[in-house]
Amino acid sequence: MTNTDLLLTFYGDDFTGSTDALEGLADNGVRALLFMEPPTPEELERFDDLDAVGVAGVSRTMTPDEMKSELPAVFDRFADLNAPIVHYKVCSTFDSSPDVGSIGTAIDIAQEVFDSPFVPVSQGTEVPHGRYVAFSNLFAEQGGEMYRIDRHPTMSDHPVTPMRESDLRQHLSEQTDRPIGGIDRRFIEEYDDLDAALDETAADNEIIVLDALHSDHLGTIGHLLWDRATGTPGQLFAVGSSGLEHHALVSHWDEIGLIDRQRSFFEKREPVDQIAVMSGSASSETAAQIDWASDHGFRLVSIDTEQLVDPDHAADARDSAVDSALDALESGESVVLFSARGPDDPTIDATRERFEASDTDESLESYLGRQQGIMFRDILQRADLTRACVAGGDTSSHVISQLNLKALEAVAPVAPGAPLCRVHSENEDFDGLELTLKGGQVHTENDEFDCFGAVQRGGITRSD
């Protein structure tokens, strides 16, 4: 099947990043679905008038060998769909390494399929995510302060992929041998200068990092990429954050009449009496959200992760957490199950130490995510819930893999990058479930840590 009506196909390197891209499209008048696996022609025929198709992946936590096994089939399918632009959506913090979540490896694999004339890297998002690229260096906001990414209080010390280099050209050069250049803001200010600068830079470089400091820059980038994608044979393979969906491409598509950005597919849903939250995030942001939930009537269930990583006690630890959660739900309460309460939770080191003694090839993050997925699946099958939430990017990837879902469709805004989604599933226990996948750092656009409350309320209105 070849679908020349699609504007975009995208692959998200984790589930929360994938729903972030989905939100950027749906909120700007682009009908999109996010599939768990590359969709077949028969699956696509069930949905009318799609403008974009995405696949939610987990490559952010994969080794290069795992990526070489996973990504070619996805990219081959995207080649069949024949959208002008294929977007490899990465986290706005660009955290990756030669050994885990290698963005360079993803580019190498994609170029074998698409042979894109150049590979643009666009990481700027401006509001609401606060990510900026200046002279190819990435900056990220936290707590109202701006940090170069290699000095960012969280990302510079990320437990799996710490960012020790802010120049994205240098960072990528450790992951691929392809030549890398950059186009800085001086040329992006004027489109004619940018077009000429691209030709000059692409003559010597295959990967090109694009500066972006505000939405006008992103709009210009969208114009540039669409012109190049539609003006030459083949498909353009692009790497970057959801700024491509939230700002760059939709701005240009609206300008040339391909979409109507005023036709949002979002609307606030009705509140529900209770929800269940599964949290595997150790971020301080999520810890504050757990505290807020506790203060607002949610029951907290601490998962005994030290027991969970012990093969002799794992089943008991799962049963205990599930029973506690079901007891809360049967009592009419909402519930938050969590594996850690902030980065300083002493159970983190104790659990890692005990896990490493088990002599397994699986990573701790993967193991815990899978176990939390098993628990969450059990809870959703046994409880009469219509809405739920998962907190943590990697956790979301592993939890969702246990639910056998087909696709997600964004239906309501909750927090930037974490919409409320409708589940499409062949399993009647999950079909129609409304689900939010929240990254560890994601928060609502107010002064409260009320993300879980916003999910229960059915999202937010634009005036919230």
C-alpha positions in Angstrom: 0.0 0.0 0.0 1.2 3.5 -0.9 -0.6 6.4 0.7 0.5 9.7 -1.0 -2.1 11.6 1.0 -0.2 11.4 4.3 1.8 14.5 5.3 4.0 12.8 7.8 5.0 9.5 9.3 6.9 9.4 12.6 8.6 7.0 15.0 8.9 8.0 18.6 12.0 6.6 20.5 9.9 6.2 23.6 6.1 6.1 24.3 5.8 9.5 26.1 7.8 11.1 23.3 5.5 9.5 20.8 2.3 10.8 22.5 4.0 14.2 22.7 4.3 14.2 18.9 0.7 12.9 18.6 -0.5 15.8 20.7 1.3 18.4 18.6 -0.5 17.1 15.5 -4.0 16.6 17.0 -4.0 20.0 18.6 -3.1 21.7 15.3 -5.8 20.2 13.1 -3.8 17.1 11.9 -5.7 13.8 12.2 -3.1 11.3 13.5 -3.0 7.8 15.0 -0.1 6.4 17.0 0.3 2.6 16.4 2.2 0.2 18.7 3.5 -1.7 15.6 3.8 -0.6 12.0 0.2 -0.7 10.7 -0.9 -3.0 7.9 -3.0 -1.7 5.0 -6.0 -3.4 6.5 -5.5 -1.6 9.9 -5.2 1.8 8.1 -8.3 1.2 6.1 -10.3 1.2 9.4 -9.6 4.9 9.8 -10.6 7.6 7.4 -8.9 10.8 6.5 -5.6 10.3 8.4 -3.0 13.0 7.8 -0.2 11.4 9.8 0.7 7.9 11.1 3.1 7.2 14.0 4.7 4.2 15.6 5.5 4.3 19.3 8.9 2.7 19.9 11.4 2.0 22.7 14.7 2.6 20.8 15.7 5.2 23.4 16.6 2.3 25.7 18.0 -0.1 23.0 21.5 -1.1 22.2 22.7 -0.5 18.6 22.2 -4.2 17.8 18.7 -4.1 19.2 18.0 -1.1 17.0 19.3 -2.8 14.0 16.8 -5.6 14.7 13.8 -3.3 15.4 14.0 -0.2 13.1 14.5 -1.6 9.5 10.9 -3.1 9.4 9.5 0.2 10.7 11.4 2.3 8.2 10.5 -0.1 5.3 6.8 0.3 6.2 7.2 4.1 6.3 8.8 3.9 2.9 5.7 2.1 1.6 3.4 4.8 3.0 5.4 7.4 1.1 4.8 10.5 3.2 7.1 13.3 2.2 8.7 13.5 5.6 9.7 10.7 8.0 10.4 12.0 11.5 12.5 10.1 14.0 11.2 11.8 17.1 13.7 11.9 20.0 13.5 13.4 23.5 13.9 17.2 23.5 16.9 16.7 25.8 18.6 14.6 23.1 20.0 12.2 25.7 21.6 9.2 24.0 24.9 7.5 23.9 26.9 5.2 21.5 25.7 2.2 23.6 22.1 3.1 24.5 19.5 4.9 22.4 22.1 5.9 19.7 20.5 8.5 17.5 23.5 8.1 15.2 22.7 4.4 14.7 19.1 5.3 13.9 20.3 7.7 11.2 22.6 5.0 9.8 19.7 2.5 9.6 17.3 5.0 8.1 19.7 6.2 5.4 20.0 2.6 4.2 16.2 2.8 3.5 15.6 6.4 2.6 18.9 7.8 1.3 17.7 11.2 2.3 19.6 14.0 0.6 20.4 15.3 4.0 19.3 14.6 7.6 18.1 17.7 9.4 18.3 17.7 13.2 15.8 20.1 14.8 15.7 20.2 18.6 14.1 23.6 19.4 10.7 23.6 21.0 10.4 27.0 22.7 7.2 26.9 24.7 6.0 24.8 26.4 9.1 22.6 26.7 11.7 25.3 26.9 14.4 23.8 24.6 16.6 26.0 22.5 19.5 25.5 20.0 22.1 28.2 19.5 25.2 27.6 17.4 24.3 23.9 17.6 24.4 23.9 21.4 21.3 22.6 23.2 19.8 24.5 26.2 17.0 23.3 28.4 14.9 25.1 31.0 14.2 23.7 34.5 12.5 25.5 37.3 12.5 28.8 35.4 16.3 28.7 34.9 18.1 28.0 31.6 20.9 25.5 31.5 23.2 24.3 28.8 22.3 20.7 28.5 25.7 19.4 29.8 25.1 21.6 32.9 21.4 20.8 33.3 20.8 19.5 36.9 18.9 16.5 35.7 20.2 15.6 32.3 23.9 16.1 33.0 23.5 13.3 35.5 20.9 11.1 33.9 21.3 7.6 35.3 21.4 5.9 31.8 22.4 8.5 29.2 24.0 11.6 30.9 24.5 14.5 28.6 28.1 15.6 28.9 28.3 17.5 25.7 26.0 20.4 24.6 27.2 20.7 21.0 24.9 18.3 19.2 27.4 18.0 16.3 30.0 16.7 18.7 27.6 14.6 20.6 26.4 12.9 17.4 29.9 12.4 16.1 30.4 9.8 18.8 27.5 7.8 17.4 28.0 7.9 13.7 30.8 8.4 11.2 28.6 10.5 8.8 29.8 14.1 8.4 27.8 16.6 10.6 27.4 20.3 10.1 25.2 23.1 11.4 23.3 26.1 10.3 23.1 28.8 13.0 20.5 31.4 13.7 22.2 34.1 11.5 21.0 32.3 8.4 17.7 31.1 9.8 16.6 34.7 10.3 16.2 35.1 6.5 14.7 32.3 4.3 16.8 33.1 1.2 20.0 33.0 3.3 18.9 29.8 4.9 18.1 28.1 1.5 21.6 29.0 0.2 23.2 28.0 3.5 21.6 24.6 3.4 23.0 23.9 -0.1 26.4 25.0 1.0 26.3 23.0 4.2 24.8 19.9 2.6 27.6 19.8 0.0 30.0 18.6 2.8 27.7 17.3 5.5 25.0 14.6 5.5 23.6 15.5 9.0 22.7 19.2 9.6 21.9 20.6 13.0 19.5 23.6 12.8 19.4 26.4 15.4 16.0 27.5 16.8 15.4 30.1 19.5 11.7 30.9 19.0 8.6 29.9 17.0 9.5 32.1 14.0 12.7 30.1 13.6 10.7 26.9 13.8 8.2 28.1 11.2 11.1 28.9 8.9 12.5 25.4 9.5 9.1 23.9 8.7 9.0 25.9 5.4 12.5 24.8 4.5 12.0 21.1 5.2 8.6 20.9 3.4 10.0 22.6 0.3 13.0 20.2 0.2 10.8 17.2 0.9 8.3 17.9 -1.8 10.7 19.4 -4.3 13.0 16.4 -4.7 12.4 12.7 -5.3 12.2 10.4 -2.4 11.5 11.1 1.3 13.2 13.4 3.7 14.3 11.7 6.9 14.4 14.2 9.8 15.5 13.8 13.4 14.3 16.0 16.2 12.0 16.8 19.1 8.2 17.3 18.9 8.9 20.9 18.0 8.6 19.7 14.4 4.9 18.7 15.1 4.0 21.4 17.6 5.4 24.3 15.7 7.6 23.9 12.6 5.6 21.7 10.1 2.1 22.6 11.2 2.9 26.3 10.9 3.9 25.9 7.3 1.1 23.5 6.4 -1.4 26.0 7.8 0.2 28.8 5.8 -0.1 26.9 2.5 -3.6 25.6 3.2 -2.9 21.9 3.8 -4.4 22.0 7.3 -6.5 24.3 9.4 -4.7 24.9 12.8 -7.9 26.2 14.3 -9.6 22.8 13.9 -8.2 21.1 16.9 -9.2 17.4 17.6 -8.9 18.2 21.3 -11.7 18.9 23.8 -11.9 18.5 27.5 -13.5 15.2 28.6 -15.9 14.7 31.5 -14.4 14.0 35.0 -14.4 10.4 36.4 -14.7 9.3 39.9 -11.3 7.6 40.1 -8.2 6.7 38.2 -5.2 4.5 38.7 -1.6 5.8 38.2 1.5 3.6 37.7 4.7 5.6 38.3 8.2 4.4 37.6 9.7 7.9 37.4 12.3 8.9 40.0 12.2 12.6 39.0 11.6 15.3 41.6 8.7 16.6 39.4 6.9 13.3 39.6 7.6 13.1 43.4 5.9 16.4 43.9 2.9 15.1 41.8 2.7 12.1 44.0 2.7 14.4 47.1 -0.1 16.4 45.5 -2.1 13.2 44.9 -1.6 12.1 48.5 -2.9 15.5 49.7 -5.9 15.3 47.4 -7.4 12.0 48.3 -5.4 9.5 46.3 -4.2 6.4 48.1 -0.4 5.8 47.7 0.9 2.3 47.2 4.7 1.9 47.5 5.9 -1.0 45.4 8.5 -3.0 47.3 11.1 -3.0 44.5 13.8 -4.7 46.6 11.5 -7.7 46.9 10.3 -7.3 43.2 13.8 -7.8 41.8 14.3 -11.0 43.9 13.1 -14.0 41.9 12.0 -15.7 45.1 9.8 -12.8 46.2 8.8 -11.1 43.0 5.3 -12.7 42.8 4.5 -11.8 46.4 5.6 -8.2 45.8 3.4 -7.9 42.7 0.4 -9.5 44.5 0.8 -7.2 47.5 0.9 -4.0 45.4 -2.0 -5.1 43.2 -4.2 -6.1 46.2 -3.5 -2.7 47.8 -4.4 -0.9 44.7 -7.6 -2.9 44.2 -8.6 -2.3 47.8 -8.2 1.5 47.3 -10.3 1.4 44.1 -13.0 -0.7 45.7 -13.2 1.9 48.5 -13.8 4.5 45.9 -10.4 6.1 46.0 -8.0 6.9 43.2 -4.6 5.2 43.6 -0.9 5.9 42.7 1.5 3.0 42.7 5.1 4.1 42.6 8.5 2.5 42.6 10.4 5.6 43.8 9.5 8.9 45.4 12.1 11.3 44.0 15.8 10.9 43.0 16.9 10.6 46.7 14.6 7.7 47.6 16.9 5.3 49.4 15.2 2.3 47.8 16.7 3.2 44.4 20.3 2.3 45.4 19.2 -0.6 47.5 17.1 -2.1 44.7 19.9 -1.7 42.2 22.4 -3.4 44.5 20.0 -6.3 45.0 19.2 -6.6 41.3 22.9 -6.6 40.3 23.4 -9.6 42.7 20.8 -11.5 40.7 23.2 -11.9 37.7 20.8 -11.2 34.9 21.4 -9.8 31.4 18.3 -7.6 31.5 18.6 -4.0 32.7 17.1 -2.9 35.9 14.9 -0.3 34.2 13.6 -2.8 31.7 12.9 -5.4 34.4 11.1 -3.0 36.7 9.1 -1.6 33.8 8.0 -5.0 32.7 7.0 -5.9 36.2 5.0 -2.7 36.6 3.3 -3.5 33.3 2.2 -6.9 34.5 0.8 -5.3 37.7 -1.0 -2.5 35.8 -2.5 -4.9 33.3 -3.9 -7.0 36.2 -5.4 -3.9 37.9 -7.0 -2.6 34.7 -8.5 -6.1 33.9 -9.9 -6.5 37.4 -11.1 -3.0 38.2 -13.9 -1.1 36.5 -11.8 1.9 35.3 -12.3 4.1 32.2 -9.2 6.3 32.7 -5.6 5.7 33.8 -2.1 7.3 33.8 1.5 6.0 33.6 4.3 8.3 34.8 7.8 7.9 33.4 9.0 7.7 29.8 10.8 4.3 29.9 8.1 3.0 32.3 5.4 3.9 29.8 7.1 2.0 27.1 7.4 -1.2 29.1 3.9 -0.9 30.7 2.2 -0.4 27.3 3.9 -3.4 25.9 2.0 -5.5 28.4 -1.4 -4.2 27.3 -1.5 -5.4 23.7 -2.8 -2.1 22.4 -3.2 -1.4 18.6 -3.2 2.4 18.6 -3.7 5.6 20.5 -5.6 8.8 19.5 -5.1 12.0 21.4 -8.4 13.4 22.6 -7.8 16.0 25.3 -5.0 18.2 26.7 -3.6 17.4 30.1 0.0 18.7 30.3 2.4 19.6 27.5 3.6 16.4 25.9 1.1 14.2 27.8 -2.3 14.3 26.3 -5.3 12.1 27.3 -5.5 9.4 24.6 -8.2 7.0 23.5 -7.1 3.4 23.3 -7.8 1.3 20.3 -7.5 -2.4 21.1 -8.9 -5.8 20.1 -9.0 -6.6 23.8 -12.4 -5.4 25.2 -10.8 -4.8 28.6 -8.7 -2.0 27.2 -10.6 -0.8 24.1 -11.9 2.7 24.7 -9.8 3.2 27.8 -8.6 6.8 28.2 -4.9 6.9 29.0 -2.2 9.5 29.7 1.5 8.6 29.4 3.5 11.2 31.3 7.3 11.7 31.1 9.1 12.2 34.4 9.6 15.9 33.9 6.2 16.7 32.5 3.9 19.0 34.4 0.7 21.0 33.9 0.9 24.6 32.9 0.1 26.1 36.3 1.7 26.5 39.7 0.4 23.2 41.1 1.7 19.7 40.8 -1.7 18.5 39.8 -1.0 16.4 36.7 -2.8 13.3 38.0 -5.7 15.4 39.1 -5.9 16.9 35.6 -6.1 13.3 34.2 -9.0 12.6 36.5 -10.8 15.8 35.6 -10.6 14.9 31.9 -7.9 17.2 31.0 -7.8 21.0 31.0 -9.5 23.8 29.2 -7.4 26.4 27.5 -8.2 28.9 30.3 -6.9 26.6 33.0 
